């Protein structure tokens, strides 16, 4: 899936050439679709484009709409669903449906957005996508509540801004509908209450997978995670294990005690952790640190008996039920994994499921105990 950070370079080139740019974004999906919320493509009046919103099903039609949006400056939302038996009808062959926002790129908001993305600073983008007023109005907002722009929705702005900060903190993109205040349109309070729809888009740095322990499962896990776009960090205090030769594609390979290496490192909603050490002397000083962070995922190896004892130790340190529910163990989806590569796949599958809000299970206690 193409996200904004992947389009920046080409958009910058087009702008340097003086070309107008339109951006299409998937803002809602129903059922099975080829791309998810947040998927993007950008295009110019010359029909040059980069990115994808459907993998090829509707791109040509999106470009046609984009040409009109560039000319008029008025954004539009187009819904695409299942195509009929007519061979040339525009639609999705997968049976699902999606709505696509198409808008002309605003230089003012784009500069602030691009600056934040390049600096790997999480930033939320809020756009009015439906309603009786301010269609296309845009707001950028940061986790501390600082903002650029305004939606012009009167008292509703504060509510939307709070929702945008929350969405950003949990790395979530979605649409929301709100009732407009009577004063916004100058209407009588007894009139039917009009609704406005906004799209909350969270731009966060590329996800980071921190693998604690450089054993045999960690090698395929690091490779697979890198292939699907994760920045991979491997940490182990054993210099014979944590080497570039074993982890050539990792962003970082650190020879250090894990709790010391992570003590001052930002661990936020874009961070996923796989703790693959069997040694309590590595784990015990590390897990309290991780549970106090806002990491999206913390997975730990070991049998169910090991997990139960681990949780008891953490309860004794004052961690409650909500804290301990964040600790996924035994790590990985139960897919019958046996080999290191299969076990790595099960771990990565659970991480991806967590990232996209999908339910998942764990490896069986026997496999976790005997194979990891």
C-alpha positions in Angstrom: 0.0 0.0 0.0 1.4 3.4 -1.0 1.4 6.0 1.8 2.2 9.7 1.7 5.9 9.3 2.6 6.3 7.1 -0.5 4.9 9.8 -2.8 6.8 12.8 -1.5 9.8 12.6 -3.8 7.7 12.4 -7.0 5.4 15.2 -5.8 8.3 17.4 -5.1 9.7 16.8 -8.6 6.3 17.7 -10.1 6.1 20.9 -8.1 9.6 21.9 -9.1 8.4 21.5 -12.7 5.5 23.8 -12.0 2.9 21.0 -12.4 -0.4 21.0 -10.5 -0.9 17.8 -8.4 -4.0 15.9 -7.3 -4.0 13.3 -4.6 -6.4 10.5 -4.2 -6.8 8.7 -0.9 -8.9 5.7 0.2 -11.0 7.1 3.1 -13.4 4.2 3.7 -13.7 0.5 2.7 -16.4 -2.1 3.0 -15.8 -5.9 2.7 -12.8 -7.2 0.7 -10.9 -4.5 -1.1 -7.5 -4.5 -2.8 -6.2 -1.5 -0.8 -7.0 -0.3 2.7 -7.8 3.1 4.3 -4.9 5.5 3.7 -3.8 4.1 0.3 -2.8 6.9 -2.0 -1.9 7.9 -5.5 -0.9 11.3 -6.9 -1.3 12.5 -10.5 -0.8 15.5 -12.8 -2.8 17.0 -15.6 -0.5 15.1 -18.0 -1.9 11.9 -16.5 1.5 11.0 -14.9 0.8 9.2 -11.6 2.5 7.4 -8.8 1.0 5.1 -6.1 -2.2 3.1 -6.2 -5.7 3.1 -4.6 -6.9 -0.3 -6.0 -4.1 -2.1 -7.7 -5.4 -1.3 -11.2 -9.1 -1.7 -11.0 -10.2 2.0 -10.8 -7.0 4.0 -11.3 -8.0 5.2 -14.8 -11.3 6.5 -13.6 -9.7 8.2 -10.6 -7.4 10.0 -13.0 -10.4 11.3 -15.0 -11.9 12.7 -11.8 -8.6 14.1 -10.7 -8.3 16.1 -14.0 -11.6 17.8 -13.2 -10.6 18.4 -9.6 -7.3 20.0 -10.7 -9.3 22.3 -13.1 -12.0 23.3 -10.7 -10.1 23.1 -7.4 -13.2 21.4 -5.8 -12.5 18.1 -4.1 -14.8 15.2 -4.5 -15.4 11.8 -3.0 -16.1 8.9 -5.4 -17.5 5.5 -4.3 -16.5 2.4 -6.1 -18.2 -1.0 -5.7 -18.4 -4.4 -7.3 -18.4 -4.2 -11.1 -21.3 -5.8 -13.0 -21.1 -8.3 -15.9 -20.5 -5.4 -18.3 -16.9 -5.8 -19.2 -16.2 -2.1 -19.4 -17.9 -0.9 -16.3 -15.7 0.7 -13.7 -15.7 -1.1 -10.4 -13.9 -3.5 -8.0 -13.8 -7.2 -8.9 -13.2 -8.3 -5.3 -16.7 -7.8 -4.2 -16.0 -4.9 -1.7 -16.5 -1.2 -1.9 -14.4 1.9 -1.2 -14.7 5.6 -1.1 -11.9 7.7 -2.6 -11.2 11.4 -1.7 -9.7 13.2 -4.7 -8.3 16.7 -4.0 -6.0 19.2 -5.5 -2.8 19.4 -3.5 -2.6 22.5 -1.3 0.9 23.9 -1.2 0.4 25.4 2.3 -0.8 22.3 4.0 1.5 20.0 2.0 4.6 21.9 3.1 3.8 21.4 6.7 2.8 17.8 6.2 5.9 16.9 4.1 8.2 18.6 6.7 6.7 16.5 9.5 6.9 13.2 7.6 10.5 13.8 6.6 11.4 14.5 10.2 9.5 11.3 11.2 7.3 13.4 13.5 3.8 11.9 13.8 1.2 14.3 12.3 -2.6 14.1 11.9 -4.4 15.4 8.8 -8.1 16.2 9.1 -10.2 16.9 6.0 -13.9 17.8 5.6 -15.1 15.3 3.0 -18.9 15.7 3.1 -21.5 18.1 4.4 -23.1 21.5 3.6 -20.1 23.6 4.2 -16.3 23.9 4.0 -15.7 20.8 1.8 -12.0 20.2 1.5 -11.1 22.3 4.5 -8.0 20.9 6.1 -6.2 20.9 9.4 -2.8 19.5 10.5 -2.4 18.6 14.1 0.4 17.2 16.2 0.3 15.0 19.3 0.8 18.0 21.7 -2.3 19.6 20.2 -0.4 22.2 18.2 -2.1 22.7 14.8 -1.9 24.4 11.4 -5.1 25.5 9.6 -8.7 25.3 10.5 -11.8 23.4 9.5 -14.0 26.5 10.1 -16.7 24.5 11.8 -17.1 26.7 14.8 -17.4 25.0 18.2 -17.2 21.6 16.5 -13.5 22.3 15.7 -12.4 21.6 19.3 -14.2 18.2 19.3 -12.7 17.2 16.0 -9.3 18.3 17.1 -9.5 16.1 20.3 -10.5 13.2 18.1 -7.7 13.8 15.7 -5.1 13.8 18.5 -6.5 10.5 19.8 -6.5 9.0 16.4 -2.8 10.1 15.9 -1.7 8.6 19.2 -3.2 5.2 18.3 -2.0 5.5 14.6 -5.6 5.1 13.3 -7.2 6.6 10.1 -10.9 6.7 9.7 -14.0 8.9 8.9 -16.3 10.4 11.5 -19.7 12.2 11.3 -20.7 15.1 13.4 -23.7 17.3 13.9 -23.1 21.0 12.9 -23.8 23.7 15.4 -26.7 25.9 14.5 -24.5 29.0 14.2 -22.2 27.6 11.6 -24.8 27.9 8.8 -26.8 30.7 10.3 -29.8 28.3 10.5 -32.6 28.2 13.1 -32.1 25.8 15.9 -35.4 24.1 15.1 -34.2 23.1 11.6 -33.1 19.6 10.8 -29.5 19.2 12.1 -27.0 18.9 9.2 -24.1 16.5 9.4 -20.5 17.0 8.4 -18.1 14.1 7.7 -14.4 14.4 8.3 -11.5 12.1 7.4 -8.9 11.6 10.1 -5.6 10.5 8.6 -2.6 9.6 10.9 0.8 10.0 9.3 3.3 8.1 11.5 6.8 7.0 10.9 7.4 3.6 9.2 6.8 0.9 11.8 9.8 -0.4 13.8 10.2 -3.9 14.9 12.6 -4.3 17.8 13.8 -7.9 18.2 15.3 -8.6 21.6 17.5 -11.7 21.3 19.5 -12.7 18.2 18.8 -16.4 18.1 17.8 -18.7 15.2 14.2 -17.5 14.9 15.3 -13.8 14.9 17.1 -14.2 11.6 14.1 -15.0 9.4 11.9 -12.7 11.4 14.2 -9.7 10.8 14.4 -10.6 7.1 10.6 -11.0 6.6 9.8 -7.9 8.6 12.2 -5.8 6.5 10.6 -7.1 3.3 7.2 -5.8 4.3 8.4 -2.4 5.3 9.4 -2.5 8.9 12.5 -0.8 10.2 14.2 -3.6 12.1 16.4 -3.3 15.2 18.1 -6.3 16.7 19.5 -6.2 20.3 21.5 -8.8 22.1 24.2 -8.6 24.7 26.1 -11.5 23.1 28.5 -10.2 20.5 28.7 -13.5 18.7 25.0 -13.4 18.0 24.3 -9.8 17.3 26.4 -9.4 14.1 25.9 -7.8 10.7 26.7 -11.1 9.0 23.6 -12.7 10.7 21.3 -9.7 10.2 22.5 -7.9 7.0 19.1 -6.2 6.3 18.5 -4.8 9.8 18.5 -1.1 10.3 20.5 -1.4 13.5 22.2 -4.3 15.2 23.1 -3.5 18.8 25.4 -5.4 21.2 24.0 -4.2 24.5 21.8 -5.2 27.4 18.3 -4.7 26.0 17.0 -2.6 28.9 20.0 -0.3 28.7 19.7 0.1 24.9 16.0 0.9 25.2 16.1 3.1 28.3 16.3 6.4 26.4 14.9 5.3 23.1 11.4 6.6 22.1 9.0 3.7 22.0 5.7 4.8 20.6 2.6 3.5 18.8 4.7 2.7 15.7 7.0 0.4 17.7 6.5 -3.4 17.9 8.6 -5.6 20.1 9.4 -9.3 19.9 11.2 -10.5 23.0 12.9 -13.7 22.0 15.3 -14.4 24.8 14.9 -17.3 27.2 17.1 -15.8 29.9 15.3 -14.0 32.8 18.3 -11.8 33.4 17.6 -10.1 30.0 13.8 -10.1 30.4 13.2 -9.1 34.0 14.7 -5.6 33.8 13.3 -5.1 30.3 9.5 -5.9 30.6 8.7 -3.2 33.1 10.3 -0.7 30.8 8.3 -1.9 27.9 5.0 -2.0 29.7 5.4 1.7 30.7 5.9 2.6 27.1 3.2 3.2 24.4 4.5 0.3 22.2 1.8 -1.1 19.9 2.8 -4.7 20.5 4.9 -6.6 23.0 5.3 -10.3 22.3 7.3 -12.7 24.6 8.3 -16.3 24.0 7.9 -19.1 26.4 5.3 -21.7 27.4 2.0 -20.8 29.0 3.5 -21.9 32.3 6.4 -19.5 31.7 3.9 -16.8 30.8 1.9 -17.3 33.9 5.0 -17.1 36.1 6.1 -14.0 34.2 2.7 -12.3 34.8 2.9 -13.1 38.5 6.3 -11.4 38.8 5.0 -8.3 37.0 1.9 -8.2 39.3 4.2 -8.1 42.3 5.8 -5.0 40.8 2.4 -3.3 40.7 1.3 -3.9 37.1 -2.4 -4.3 36.7 -4.7 -6.3 34.5 -4.7 -3.7 31.7 -0.9 -3.5 31.6 -0.5 -7.3 31.6 -3.1 -7.7 28.8 -0.6 -5.9 26.5 1.9 -8.7 26.9 1.3 -11.3 24.1 2.6 -14.7 25.2 3.3 -17.3 24.0 4.2 -15.1 21.0 2.8 -15.7 17.5 -0.4 -17.0 15.8 -1.1 -20.6 16.2 -0.5 -21.8 12.6 1.2 -25.1 13.5 4.7 -23.6 13.0 7.7 -25.9 13.5 10.8 -24.6 11.8 12.4 -21.3 12.7 11.1 -19.8 9.5 7.5 -20.9 10.2 7.7 -19.6 13.8 9.1 -16.3 12.5 6.1 -16.2 10.1 3.7 -16.8 12.9 5.2 -14.0 15.0 5.1 -11.6 12.1 1.5 -12.6 11.3 0.5 -11.7 14.8 2.3 -8.3 14.5 0.5 -7.5 11.3 -2.8 -8.6 12.7 -2.2 -6.2 15.7 -1.2 -3.4 13.3 -4.5 -3.7 11.4 -6.7 -4.3 14.4 -7.4 -8.0 13.6 -7.9 -10.7 16.2 -5.3 -13.5 16.5 -4.2 -16.3 18.7 -1.0 -17.7 20.0 1.4 -20.5 19.3 0.6 -23.6 21.3 2.5 -23.8 24.6 4.2 -27.0 23.5 5.7 -25.4 20.4 6.6 -22.2 22.1 8.4 -24.2 24.8 10.2 -26.7 22.7 11.0 -24.8 19.5 11.6 -21.2 20.3 
